[in-house]
């Protein structure tokens, strides 16, 4: 059995410090309900985004690709806030894929953090 994914308190504190320099961001968080640990992992990120004052709604359930990924709409580059988050997560060996979904419904989010089953 795999250990459920979660961010430690130390990791959360580091991510908060990294992301505080990007005020006013809007991010959506979604998770694959078929992955047993995805909701709790999504809530880790949701809590970080709320603490730093970003606009974020409670994680929503939808089918997403396996692993952790950023999804951007209408652009082929990540915003600097997502790049900083990706780079900080890599320090802990957490890889984040990036994908563009031009067909995704219009959203005001700078990016979407999608949590699927473990890759």
Secondary structure, 3 states (H helix, E strand, C coil): CCCCCCCCHHHHHHHHHHHCCCCCCEEEEEECCCCCCHHHHHHHHHHHHHHCCCECCCCEECCCCCCEEEEECCCCCCCHHHHHHHHHHHHCCCCCEEEECCCCCCCCCCEEEEECCCC
